[in-house]
Amino acid sequence: MAAKYDVYKCEECGNIVKVLNFGGGTLVCCGQDMVKMDEKTADSTTEKHVPLIEKVEGGFNVTVGSTLHPMLENHWIQWIELIVDGKRLFQELKPGDEPKVQFCYSCGDPETVTAREYCNLHGLWRGEL
Ligand SMILES: [Fe+2]
């Protein structure tokens, strides 16, 4: 069952949606159920996917991977989302960009800071500060 902010993908056409309000129905695209993208938190090979969060003056830097993730035409990080005490900041990326984003945030010391990123080949990943 879908929940708020879950990410779903159509395996047929590649559409990706984020649930903003769950009404109880089934998400369907191209005539088939969309697939929920589970948030992975550990990359057992080279740690190229787990987003790393660093608090810096005026905000947070998010870098994808302790080993930087590739940003190639056929394999790249499509977006990074930072969630600070429930506030969501979102940045799209494209091939050739660096797999890192600086998010400005100046609303005091947050209690929870989480980042999610989406790799076009390896799916959804989550990291915490
Ligand atoms: Fe990847």
Backbone and ligand atoms as CSV (ligand in chain L), in Angstrom:
chain,resi,resn,atom,element,x,y,z
A,1,MET,N,N,0.850,-1.180,0.000
A,1,MET,CA,C,0.000,0.000,0.000
A,1,MET,C,C,0.898,1.247,0.000
A,2,ALA,N,N,0.584,2.166,-0.851
A,2,ALA,CA,C,1.401,3.375,-0.985
A,2,ALA,C,C,1.303,4.243,0.263
A,3,ALA,N,N,2.331,5.018,0.473
A,3,ALA,CA,C,2.364,5.976,1.569
A,3,ALA,C,C,2.903,7.299,1.031
A,4,LYS,N,N,2.628,8.352,1.778
A,4,LYS,CA,C,3.080,9.672,1.375
A,4,LYS,C,C,4.594,9.670,1.145
A,5,TYR,N,N,4.995,10.225,0.025
A,5,TYR,CA,C,6.394,10.380,-0.418
A,5,TYR,C,C,7.039,9.104,-0.946
A,6,ASP,N,N,6.281,8.001,-1.009
A,6,ASP,CA,C,6.817,6.826,-1.701
A,6,ASP,C,C,7.077,7.186,-3.154
A,7,VAL,N,N,8.041,6.493,-3.751
A,7,VAL,CA,C,8.382,6.712,-5.159
A,7,VAL,C,C,8.018,5.441,-5.925
A,8,TYR,N,N,7.308,5.618,-7.040
A,8,TYR,CA,C,6.895,4.500,-7.879
A,8,TYR,C,C,7.412,4.690,-9.289
A,9,LYS,N,N,7.719,3.558,-9.961
A,9,LYS,CA,C,8.228,3.609,-11.332
A,9,LYS,C,C,7.404,2.677,-12.212
A,10,CYS,N,N,7.182,3.119,-13.436
A,10,CYS,CA,C,6.573,2.261,-14.449
A,10,CYS,C,C,7.698,1.506,-15.139
A,11,GLU,N,N,7.659,0.182,-15.048
A,11,GLU,CA,C,8.715,-0.637,-15.655
A,11,GLU,C,C,8.636,-0.628,-17.175
A,12,GLU,N,N,7.498,-0.195,-17.721
A,12,GLU,CA,C,7.319,-0.174,-19.179
A,12,GLU,C,C,7.897,1.097,-19.808
A,13,CYS,N,N,7.476,2.257,-19.316
A,13,CYS,CA,C,7.860,3.511,-19.984
A,13,CYS,C,C,8.892,4.326,-19.189
A,14,GLY,N,N,9.093,3.994,-17.916
A,14,GLY,CA,C,10.072,4.718,-17.118
A,14,GLY,C,C,9.513,5.904,-16.354
A,15,ASN,N,N,8.211,6.163,-16.444
A,15,ASN,CA,C,7.627,7.237,-15.629
A,15,ASN,C,C,7.921,6.986,-14.151
A,16,ILE,N,N,8.242,8.057,-13.436
A,16,ILE,CA,C,8.480,7.968,-11.997
A,16,ILE,C,C,7.568,8.983,-11.325
A,17,VAL,N,N,6.885,8.560,-10.265
A,17,VAL,CA,C,6.006,9.477,-9.536
A,17,VAL,C,C,6.322,9.405,-8.050
A,18,LYS,N,N,6.102,10.533,-7.379
A,18,LYS,CA,C,6.217,10.584,-5.920
A,18,LYS,C,C,4.820,10.854,-5.378
A,19,VAL,N,N,4.391,10.064,-4.413
A,19,VAL,CA,C,3.051,10.183,-3.854
A,19,VAL,C,C,3.000,11.396,-2.926
A,20,LEU,N,N,2.111,12.334,-3.245
A,20,LEU,CA,C,1.933,13.504,-2.384
A,20,LEU,C,C,0.699,13.365,-1.510
A,21,ASN,N,N,-0.247,12.562,-1.975
A,21,ASN,CA,C,-1.447,12.292,-1.192
A,21,ASN,C,C,-1.929,10.911,-1.573
A,22,PHE,N,N,-2.065,10.038,-0.592
A,22,PHE,CA,C,-2.482,8.673,-0.895
A,22,PHE,C,C,-3.981,8.555,-0.738
A,23,GLY,N,N,-4.631,8.181,-1.842
A,23,GLY,CA,C,-6.078,8.072,-1.818
A,23,GLY,C,C,-6.585,6.662,-1.667
A,24,GLY,N,N,-5.693,5.677,-1.648
A,24,GLY,CA,C,-6.133,4.299,-1.429
A,24,GLY,C,C,-6.151,3.450,-2.681
A,25,GLY,N,N,-5.992,4.057,-3.850
A,25,GLY,CA,C,-6.034,3.290,-5.092
A,25,GLY,C,C,-4.694,2.680,-5.441
A,26,THR,N,N,-4.659,2.011,-6.592
A,26,THR,CA,C,-3.439,1.397,-7.111
A,26,THR,C,C,-2.877,2.290,-8.206
A,27,LEU,N,N,-1.581,2.541,-8.158
A,27,LEU,CA,C,-0.943,3.363,-9.186
A,27,LEU,C,C,-0.669,2.501,-10.404
A,28,VAL,N,N,-1.204,2.914,-11.556
A,28,VAL,CA,C,-1.113,2.139,-12.787
A,28,VAL,C,C,-0.572,3.031,-13.896
A,29,CYS,N,N,0.332,2.477,-14.715
A,29,CYS,CA,C,0.854,3.184,-15.882
A,29,CYS,C,C,1.079,2.150,-16.981
A,30,CYS,N,N,0.835,2.513,-18.222
A,30,CYS,CA,C,1.023,1.595,-19.361
A,30,CYS,C,C,0.261,0.281,-19.158
A,31,GLY,N,N,-0.856,0.344,-18.451
A,31,GLY,CA,C,-1.700,-0.822,-18.271
A,31,GLY,C,C,-1.237,-1.800,-17.208
A,32,GLN,N,N,-0.232,-1.438,-16.423
A,32,GLN,CA,C,0.228,-2.350,-15.362
A,32,GLN,C,C,0.527,-1.581,-14.087
A,33,ASP,N,N,0.524,-2.308,-12.962
A,33,ASP,CA,C,0.816,-1.673,-11.683
A,33,ASP,C,C,2.227,-1.083,-11.701
A,34,MET,N,N,2.358,0.119,-11.143
A,34,MET,CA,C,3.684,0.711,-10.993
A,34,MET,C,C,4.406,0.015,-9.838
A,35,VAL,N,N,5.731,0.039,-9.870
A,35,VAL,CA,C,6.541,-0.669,-8.879
A,35,VAL,C,C,7.063,0.319,-7.850
A,36,LYS,N,N,6.843,0.011,-6.564
A,36,LYS,CA,C,7.363,0.862,-5.493
A,36,LYS,C,C,8.882,0.732,-5.432
A,37,MET,N,N,9.568,1.856,-5.382
A,37,MET,CA,C,11.020,1.869,-5.240
A,37,MET,C,C,11.359,1.881,-3.756
A,38,ASP,N,N,11.943,0.804,-3.275
A,38,ASP,CA,C,12.355,0.747,-1.876
A,38,ASP,C,C,13.597,1.602,-1.670
A,39,GLU,N,N,13.684,2.246,-0.520
A,39,GLU,CA,C,14.856,3.068,-0.190
A,39,GLU,C,C,15.955,2.159,0.336
A,40,LYS,N,N,17.023,2.032,-0.447
A,40,LYS,CA,C,18.163,1.219,-0.007
A,40,LYS,C,C,19.112,2.109,0.792
A,41,THR,N,N,19.744,1.518,1.799
A,41,THR,CA,C,20.589,2.320,2.682
A,41,THR,C,C,22.027,1.830,2.754
A,42,ALA,N,N,22.330,0.693,2.149
A,42,ALA,CA,C,23.701,0.176,2.198
A,42,ALA,C,C,24.076,-0.391,0.844
A,43,ASP,N,N,25.202,0.068,0.329
A,43,ASP,CA,C,25.724,-0.380,-0.957
A,43,ASP,C,C,26.943,-1.231,-0.640
A,44,SER,N,N,26.792,-2.541,-0.742
A,44,SER,CA,C,27.840,-3.441,-0.255
A,44,SER,C,C,29.080,-3.465,-1.141
A,45,THR,N,N,29.006,-2.916,-2.336
A,45,THR,CA,C,30.173,-2.994,-3.212
A,45,THR,C,C,31.125,-1.825,-2.973
A,46,THR,N,N,30.871,-0.677,-3.593
A,46,THR,CA,C,31.830,0.433,-3.465
A,46,THR,C,C,31.211,1.694,-2.882
A,47,GLU,N,N,30.020,1.580,-2.288
A,47,GLU,CA,C,29.364,2.738,-1.672
A,47,GLU,C,C,29.244,3.912,-2.642
A,48,LYS,N,N,28.746,3.635,-3.834
A,48,LYS,CA,C,28.569,4.696,-4.814
A,48,LYS,C,C,27.197,5.341,-4.741
A,49,HIS,N,N,26.305,4.802,-3.920
A,49,HIS,CA,C,24.917,5.263,-3.984
A,49,HIS,C,C,24.383,5.932,-2.732
A,50,VAL,N,N,24.858,5.545,-1.565
A,50,VAL,CA,C,24.279,6.109,-0.348
A,50,VAL,C,C,24.641,7.594,-0.265
A,51,PRO,N,N,23.634,8.481,-0.186
A,51,PRO,CA,C,23.942,9.907,-0.106
A,51,PRO,C,C,24.574,10.283,1.234
A,52,LEU,N,N,25.640,11.039,1.155
A,52,LEU,CA,C,26.349,11.508,2.350
A,52,LEU,C,C,25.979,12.964,2.585
A,53,ILE,N,N,25.594,13.284,3.823
A,53,ILE,CA,C,25.157,14.637,4.174
A,53,ILE,C,C,26.214,15.275,5.045
A,54,GLU,N,N,26.562,16.496,4.717
A,54,GLU,CA,C,27.531,17.247,5.513
A,54,GLU,C,C,26.913,18.599,5.858
A,55,LYS,N,N,26.913,18.937,7.152
A,55,LYS,CA,C,26.415,20.260,7.552
A,55,LYS,C,C,27.504,21.281,7.278
A,56,VAL,N,N,27.142,22.328,6.558
A,56,VAL,CA,C,28.079,23.413,6.264
A,56,VAL,C,C,27.396,24.726,6.635
A,57,GLU,N,N,28.169,25.793,6.692
A,57,GLU,CA,C,27.586,27.090,7.024
A,57,GLU,C,C,26.515,27.441,5.984
A,58,GLY,N,N,25.326,27.719,6.434
A,58,GLY,CA,C,24.237,28.110,5.542
A,58,GLY,C,C,23.469,26.966,4.923
A,59,GLY,N,N,23.780,25.730,5.330
A,59,GLY,CA,C,23.010,24.625,4.778
A,59,GLY,C,C,23.682,23.280,4.866
A,60,PHE,N,N,23.468,22.470,3.843
A,60,PHE,CA,C,23.971,21.099,3.822
A,60,PHE,C,C,24.487,20.772,2.427
A,61,ASN,N,N,25.572,20.052,2.384
A,61,ASN,CA,C,26.049,19.468,1.132
A,61,ASN,C,C,25.641,18.005,1.115
A,62,VAL,N,N,25.129,17.562,-0.012
A,62,VAL,CA,C,24.815,16.145,-0.194
A,62,VAL,C,C,25.641,15.636,-1.371
A,63,THR,N,N,26.411,14.600,-1.110
A,63,THR,CA,C,27.256,13.973,-2.124
A,63,THR,C,C,26.810,12.532,-2.278
A,64,VAL,N,N,26.675,12.079,-3.514
A,64,VAL,CA,C,26.236,10.699,-3.731
A,64,VAL,C,C,27.444,9.786,-3.866
A,65,GLY,N,N,27.628,9.068,-2.790
A,65,GLY,CA,C,28.643,8.045,-2.700
A,65,GLY,C,C,29.922,8.494,-2.035
A,66,SER,N,N,30.466,7.627,-1.199
A,66,SER,CA,C,31.808,7.874,-0.671
A,66,SER,C,C,32.819,7.722,-1.801
A,67,THR,N,N,32.497,6.881,-2.779
A,67,THR,CA,C,33.147,6.883,-4.084
A,67,THR,C,C,32.153,7.561,-5.007
A,68,LEU,N,N,32.531,8.681,-5.622
A,68,LEU,CA,C,31.561,9.451,-6.405
A,68,LEU,C,C,30.877,8.588,-7.462
A,69,HIS,N,N,29.559,8.732,-7.509
A,69,HIS,CA,C,28.768,7.981,-8.485
A,69,HIS,C,C,29.030,8.512,-9.894
A,70,PRO,N,N,29.062,7.662,-10.920
A,70,PRO,CA,C,29.215,8.140,-12.298
A,70,PRO,C,C,28.050,9.046,-12.705
A,71,MET,N,N,28.331,9.954,-13.616
A,71,MET,CA,C,27.290,10.840,-14.160
A,71,MET,C,C,27.371,10.773,-15.683
A,72,LEU,N,N,27.171,9.561,-16.208
A,72,LEU,CA,C,27.290,9.272,-17.628
A,72,LEU,C,C,25.919,9.330,-18.303
A,73,GLU,N,N,25.909,9.383,-19.618
A,73,GLU,CA,C,24.647,9.451,-20.365
A,73,GLU,C,C,23.741,8.253,-20.080
A,74,ASN,N,N,24.333,7.104,-19.785
A,74,ASN,CA,C,23.526,5.899,-19.568
A,74,ASN,C,C,23.437,5.486,-18.098
A,75,HIS,N,N,24.057,6.266,-17.204
A,75,HIS,CA,C,24.065,5.905,-15.791
A,75,HIS,C,C,24.376,7.156,-14.976
A,76,TRP,N,N,23.331,7.701,-14.357
A,76,TRP,CA,C,23.551,8.936,-13.604
A,76,TRP,C,C,22.534,9.086,-12.478
A,77,ILE,N,N,22.816,10.020,-11.584
A,77,ILE,CA,C,21.895,10.361,-10.502
A,77,ILE,C,C,20.903,11.377,-11.055
A,78,GLN,N,N,19.629,11.012,-11.065
A,78,GLN,CA,C,18.617,11.872,-11.674
A,78,GLN,C,C,18.190,13.010,-10.761
A,79,TRP,N,N,18.149,12.735,-9.443
A,79,TRP,CA,C,17.765,13.798,-8.515
A,79,TRP,C,C,18.239,13.469,-7.107
A,80,ILE,N,N,18.345,14.538,-6.331
A,80,ILE,CA,C,18.669,14.424,-4.905
A,80,ILE,C,C,17.618,15.229,-4.147
A,81,GLU,N,N,17.120,14.650,-3.074
A,81,GLU,CA,C,16.129,15.313,-2.221
A,81,GLU,C,C,16.684,15.368,-0.807
A,82,LEU,N,N,16.616,16.544,-0.195
A,82,LEU,CA,C,17.031,16.695,1.199
A,82,LEU,C,C,15.787,16.976,2.029
A,83,ILE,N,N,15.645,16.246,3.121
A,83,ILE,CA,C,14.480,16.414,4.000
A,83,ILE,C,C,14.996,16.867,5.360
A,84,VAL,N,N,14.670,18.106,5.713
A,84,VAL,CA,C,15.142,18.695,6.964
A,84,VAL,C,C,13.920,18.992,7.832
A,85,ASP,N,N,13.781,18.229,8.920
A,85,ASP,CA,C,12.621,18.377,9.813
A,85,ASP,C,C,11.313,18.444,9.010
A,86,GLY,N,N,11.202,17.602,8.002
A,86,GLY,CA,C,9.971,17.509,7.220
A,86,GLY,C,C,9.909,18.447,6.027
A,87,LYS,N,N,10.801,19.429,5.952
A,87,LYS,CA,C,10.840,20.318,4.784
A,87,LYS,C,C,11.642,19.623,3.692
A,88,ARG,N,N,11.123,19.653,2.461
A,88,ARG,CA,C,11.755,18.924,1.359
A,88,ARG,C,C,12.324,19.870,0.324
A,89,LEU,N,N,13.624,19.681,0.074
A,89,LEU,CA,C,14.336,20.449,-0.949
A,89,LEU,C,C,14.736,19.456,-2.035
A,90,PHE,N,N,14.601,19.852,-3.292
A,90,PHE,CA,C,14.742,18.904,-4.396
A,90,PHE,C,C,15.588,19.522,-5.503
A,91,GLN,N,N,16.532,18.739,-6.024
A,91,GLN,CA,C,17.361,19.212,-7.133
A,91,GLN,C,C,17.496,18.105,-8.168
A,92,GLU,N,N,17.150,18.430,-9.414
A,92,GLU,CA,C,17.380,17.494,-10.516
A,92,GLU,C,C,18.821,17.630,-10.983
A,93,LEU,N,N,19.369,16.529,-11.475
A,93,LEU,CA,C,20.712,16.519,-12.043
A,93,LEU,C,C,20.636,15.926,-13.441
A,94,LYS,N,N,21.726,16.129,-14.209
A,94,LYS,CA,C,21.793,15.558,-15.550
A,94,LYS,C,C,23.191,14.984,-15.768
A,95,PRO,N,N,23.341,14.111,-16.767
A,95,PRO,CA,C,24.666,13.569,-17.044
A,95,PRO,C,C,25.682,14.699,-17.218
A,96,GLY,N,N,26.852,14.501,-16.666
A,96,GLY,CA,C,27.902,15.520,-16.740
A,96,GLY,C,C,27.976,16.395,-15.511
A,97,ASP,N,N,26.856,16.519,-14.751
A,97,ASP,CA,C,26.889,17.257,-13.482
A,97,ASP,C,C,27.710,16.466,-12.471
A,98,GLU,N,N,28.141,17.145,-11.414
A,98,GLU,CA,C,28.727,16.422,-10.292
A,98,GLU,C,C,27.591,15.793,-9.490
A,99,PRO,N,N,27.838,14.630,-8.874
A,99,PRO,CA,C,26.779,13.998,-8.073
A,99,PRO,C,C,26.714,14.591,-6.667
A,100,LYS,N,N,26.648,15.915,-6.597
A,100,LYS,CA,C,26.590,16.594,-5.305
A,100,LYS,C,C,25.814,17.892,-5.452
A,101,VAL,N,N,25.147,18.275,-4.377
A,101,VAL,CA,C,24.322,19.474,-4.377
A,101,VAL,C,C,24.489,20.185,-3.045
A,102,GLN,N,N,24.574,21.519,-3.087
A,102,GLN,CA,C,24.546,22.302,-1.858
A,102,GLN,C,C,23.132,22.827,-1.682
A,103,PHE,N,N,22.519,22.497,-0.560
A,103,PHE,CA,C,21.180,22.967,-0.241
A,103,PHE,C,C,21.298,24.057,0.822
A,104,CYS,N,N,20.764,25.221,0.544
A,104,CYS,CA,C,20.767,26.308,1.523
A,104,CYS,C,C,19.658,26.073,2.533
A,105,TYR,N,N,19.973,26.254,3.810
A,105,TYR,CA,C,18.992,26.066,4.875
A,105,TYR,C,C,19.427,26.902,6.061
A,106,SER,N,N,18.565,27.780,6.501
A,106,SER,CA,C,18.969,28.669,7.594
A,106,SER,C,C,17.866,28.823,8.630
A,107,CYS,N,N,17.234,27.735,8.985
A,107,CYS,CA,C,16.118,27.781,9.936
A,107,CYS,C,C,16.488,27.120,11.258
A,108,GLY,N,N,17.719,27.343,11.700
A,108,GLY,CA,C,18.112,26.808,12.996
A,108,GLY,C,C,18.675,25.406,12.895
A,109,ASP,N,N,18.854,24.783,14.065
A,109,ASP,CA,C,19.426,23.441,14.115
A,109,ASP,C,C,18.319,22.397,14.005
A,110,PRO,N,N,18.281,21.670,12.925
A,110,PRO,CA,C,17.221,20.671,12.753
A,110,PRO,C,C,17.453,19.432,13.601
A,111,GLU,N,N,16.370,18.705,13.843
A,111,GLU,CA,C,16.473,17.456,14.589
A,111,GLU,C,C,16.751,16.274,13.670
A,112,THR,N,N,16.153,16.297,12.483
A,112,THR,CA,C,16.360,15.187,11.547
A,112,THR,C,C,16.739,15.719,10.173
A,113,VAL,N,N,17.751,15.096,9.585
A,113,VAL,CA,C,18.190,15.447,8.229
A,113,VAL,C,C,18.398,14.141,7.465
A,114,THR,N,N,17.655,14.000,6.386
A,114,THR,CA,C,17.712,12.797,5.566
A,114,THR,C,C,17.870,13.210,4.109
A,115,ALA,N,N,18.571,12.412,3.331
A,115,ALA,CA,C,18.674,12.658,1.898
A,115,ALA,C,C,18.262,11.405,1.141
A,116,ARG,N,N,17.604,11.617,-0.004
A,116,ARG,CA,C,17.286,10.516,-0.908
A,116,ARG,C,C,17.840,10.883,-2.272
A,117,GLU,N,N,18.269,9.868,-3.003
A,117,GLU,CA,C,18.697,10.106,-4.377
A,117,GLU,C,C,18.191,8.981,-5.253
A,118,TYR,N,N,18.079,9.290,-6.550
A,118,TYR,CA,C,17.590,8.274,-7.472
A,118,TYR,C,C,18.583,8.070,-8.605
A,119,CYS,N,N,19.128,6.852,-8.688
A,119,CYS,CA,C,20.013,6.446,-9.786
A,119,CYS,C,C,19.161,5.802,-10.870
A,120,ASN,N,N,19.374,6.194,-12.124
A,120,ASN,CA,C,18.522,5.678,-13.199
A,120,ASN,C,C,18.637,4.170,-13.362
A,121,LEU,N,N,19.755,3.568,-12.942
A,121,LEU,CA,C,19.918,2.113,-13.063
A,121,LEU,C,C,19.693,1.373,-11.752
A,122,HIS,N,N,20.017,1.982,-10.629
A,122,HIS,CA,C,20.048,1.255,-9.364
A,122,HIS,C,C,19.016,1.716,-8.345
A,123,GLY,N,N,18.125,2.620,-8.745
A,123,GLY,CA,C,16.986,2.947,-7.924
A,123,GLY,C,C,17.213,3.976,-6.832
A,124,LEU,N,N,16.377,3.852,-5.796
A,124,LEU,CA,C,16.243,4.859,-4.748
A,124,LEU,C,C,17.131,4.515,-3.543
A,125,TRP,N,N,17.830,5.539,-3.016
A,125,TRP,CA,C,18.756,5.349,-1.904
A,125,TRP,C,C,18.528,6.432,-0.871
A,126,ARG,N,N,18.816,6.106,0.394
A,126,ARG,CA,C,18.601,7.055,1.483
A,126,ARG,C,C,19.807,7.084,2.404
A,127,GLY,N,N,20.114,8.264,2.896
A,127,GLY,CA,C,21.171,8.424,3.889
A,127,GLY,C,C,20.714,9.412,4.943
A,128,GLU,N,N,21.275,9.314,6.141
A,128,GLU,CA,C,20.914,10.198,7.248
A,128,GLU,C,C,22.161,10.932,7.746
A,129,LEU,N,N,21.936,12.094,8.311
A,129,LEU,CA,C,23.050,12.829,8.899
A,129,LEU,C,C,23.348,12.259,10.261
L,1,LIG,FE,FE,24.085,3.719,-10.025
